[in-house]
Structures are given as C-alpha cells and as structure tokens.
Amino acid sequence: MNSQAKIPEEYVSELSPERKEAINNLREILKKNLPQELIETMSYGMIGYVVPKTIYPDGYHANPLLELPFVHLASQKKYISLYHMGLYTNETLLSWFKEEYLKLNIGRLDMGKSCIRFKKMDKIPYELIGELSRKVSIQEYILWYEKNIKK
C-alpha cells in the first residue's frame, strides 16, 4: 500500500478492520517501548518513527532534509511490514531477534535486511516487538548508523 496519508491516523483509517487492529496494536507497542524522543510521522508512505533533527541535525544520508529513520510500519498488499533499522545496522541485535523469534514457535521468520513481514495477523509477536523496541537507544542507533550506513 502506497498511502498518500498525511498523518498516521489517516493511514490507519484506510485499512481493513483486521489490518487496522494489527497496525494499531503495533503502534501502541512501538509508542510505549521506543525511545520517547522519536517522532511518529508519515514517511515514504508508511508510519515512521524518526530521530528528530534536534537530536541528529544531519538527517538521513539519502535525503538530508528528512529526519533519520529508525522504525517504519506499513500495511502491504500481502502482509504487514515492520522495518527496524537497528536490525540492519547491528548483527548482534539481528541474531538476538532471530533466536527469540524461533523460540516462540509461531512459524518461519519472513524477513529481509531490516523488514519483518507478518502475513498472519494472529501470529504477530507483540511482546517480542516491544522487547526489540526497548533494546536500542537513540545514541546507540546513531553510532551504528554512522559506522555501518552513512558514508
């Protein structure tokens, strides 16, 4: 889904009831567990949680006018996607997440570099997403980003 929504609430209002419930649950988990300094916004047609320019004035290397992306949430055609840049920038965090997901015994982990895909709404590991969201501070993420992505 490539939404033209201007605010997260508008994005959610466009979704089917099943997707709306899952996205709202994930938003609640993220807002409760991510660093409080992050801003919830619309970015790249998705709900984004970004590092504000007051904390990281350089912005995103691909487009310095944008805040540094940290986590994004999207309802795609066949699944819900959660993009967590900490997983992309830190191998230890990625290994931890994969191991913890496997322990849940809820099926195969469908994942790209930073994208976790949830095809079955009843199999979304909300508690694990909350734990993942608490694992990385903004300062840690910025260090990982500058070391591994920003050139």
N, C-alpha and C positions, 0 to 999 in steps of 0.2 A: 504494500500500500504506500503510495507516494502522496502523502497528505499535503494540502495547502493550508492546513490549520495554522492559526497564528499563536494559539495558546494550547497548553496540554489538555485543558477541559474540552476544548472544541475538538481536538484529535480524538479523545475518548468518546465523545458523543457520536462520532461517525461509525463506531464499531458495532458489531453484532452483540447481543446480550452476553454470550459466552466469552467472547474476546474482551468485552468491556469489563466483566468481572475479573478476569485474569490480569489485565493491564492495571486495573485499579488496585488489585491486591499487590502487584509488583511495585507500583508507585508508592503505596503505603510502606512496604518493606524498605524500599530504597530511601525514602524521605526519613524514615525512622533510624536507619543504620548508616547511611553515608555521612561523611563529614558535613557538618551543618553549614559550612561556608560555601558549599557548592550551590549553584543556582539551577533551578529547574526551568527549562526553556524549550522551545521548539528549535530544532537544529537538524538540517539535512532531511526534513520531512518526518522527523521522529521526535519523541520526547527525549530531551537530553539533560544530563546533569554535568555542568561545566564549571571549570575553575574560573572565577571572575578575574577580570583584568586588574582589579585592585590587589590581587594576590600574585597573579602571573601576567604582567603587562605585555610580554612578548606575544601572547596569544598562540594560536595554532600555527605550526610551521607551514602547512599547506595553504593557509589563508590567515595571516596575522591580524586581520580585522575581527576574526572570530575568537571567542574565548576557547581555552584549552579543553577539548572534550575529555570526559572521564568515563561516563556510563551513558549508553543510549538504550532506548526501549522502543520496539516497533512491532506492529501487527502486520506481518507479511501475508502473502496470499495463502500459504500452506502452513504457517507456523508463526509463533511469537519469537522475536529475537531479542536477546539481551546482549549488548556489546559492552564488555568491561575491559577498558584499555590496560588495566593493571595486569590482566591475564596475558595480554600481548607483550607487555614490557618486562615481565618478571617470570622467569622459568620456575622458580621455587613456588610462587603463588599458583601458577598453572598446574604444576604437579600435585600440589595440595588439593586443588579443586577437583582434579580428575580422580584422585584417590577417594576423596569424600563422596563424590557423586557415585562412584562404583559401590561404596558401602551401603548406599540407600536401596540398591537392588530394584530400581524402578525402570530398567531398560538401558539400552545403549545411549551413551552420551553423543549427541549430534552437535558437533562443534567445529567452527573454523578457527582462524587465528585469535580473534577476540570475541567471536559471535557464538553464543549458545542458543541453539534452536529448540523450541518446545513445540512439538506437533500435537501433543495430547495435553489439554488444559488441566486434566486431573493428575498429571504427573509432574507438574512444576514443583521443584523442591524449594518452597518459600523459605524455610528455615535456613537452608544452605545458602541461598542468595543473601539472606540477612547476614549470615556469618561472613560471607565473602565481602559484603559491603562494609563491614567493620574492620576488616583486616588491613586496609591501606589508608594511611593518612595522605592529605594533600601534599605535604612536603616529600614523603616517600615517592609518591607518584611522579612529582615534578623531577626528582632526581633520576628515576628510572626512565622517564620520557626523554630527558636531556641526554642521557647516556645511550639509550637504545634507538631512539627515533629521530629526534631533532638533529640535523646535521649542519 
